[in-house]
Amino acid sequence: MATEKFQQPELIPPDFHPEIVVSAAHDGLQFWQFMVAGSIAGMVEHMAMFPVDTVKTQMQALGSCPIKSVGVRQALQSILRSEGVSGLYRGIGAMGLGAGPAHAVYFSVYEFCKETFSGGNPNNSAAHAAAGVCATVASDAVFTPMDMVKQRLQLTSSPYKGVMDCMRVVFREEGIRAFYASYKTTVLMNAPYTAVHFATYEAAKRGLLEVSPESASDERLIVHATAGAAAGTSAALFTTPLDVVKTQLQCQGVCGCDRFRSSSIRDVLKTIVKKDGYSGLMRGWIPRMLFHAPAAAICWSTYEAAKSFFQELNTDSSNNIT
């Protein structure tokens, strides 16, 4: 590793900056390697946290049967009572089909834009935020259709037999527009989410590395996990109202959920407030926080580990050539 010779404090030069070394260790990766690393990270993250996502979806699906309570315990008990443990994993196939390609786009676009916008400055938080926004616009175009299928399958008493059945029925009865009904809302939600998330992650990672520079290499996994959890928590809380709107649009007309005349965010917000009060805009915020904190920790740890693997692979290949 690039920092192994600096493990002893007395050998650390005064101008040594571990965050720059760690960042530089990932330079030179090919575009496809960023895509593979991102795809693996997204799959691991969403598969590990899928049951929590199911609870959140059912809590946010206003008017869905049979859950009316906003309590996490009641929602979980209702799912287990009506469908058993398997109910927590309904729609996981759609997640598998969508998360891999979407995160491949997500992280590869982020890395490209971060390098382009930052001008070589690893402390440019504005560049990190802007790169995150570009990444989510691109990845949401890939993920939104499968996210809609996933959320409809997650509902208790979902009328669909599986991923392909849901896609066929929705396409036949509602048309292609139904797959992207929530795209605008998703982008409006994820743009500030990713801006806060990436800026917080890069800043937290940099701050944690500065606390213990002598063990930057040994504690890198812990740093990525901690910074990721902090980023996921802050960003998730900030964007919960729009996540509720997204769920409403994607689940409309299924299991008693309200159907809207348009995909207008304003109309959905008015309906939620009218039926559930302003507290309805925060439905599912606890499982959303419980999802995004560990999910971001898992995702960033896996992504950074995959990047390190490819960096070492590239280094070994270069050495063999020379």
Summary of the structure (lengths in Angstrom):
residues: 322
radius of gyration: 21.2
end to end distance: 19.5
largest distance: 69.9
contacts: 1094
relative contact order: 0.16
helix: 78%
strand: 0%
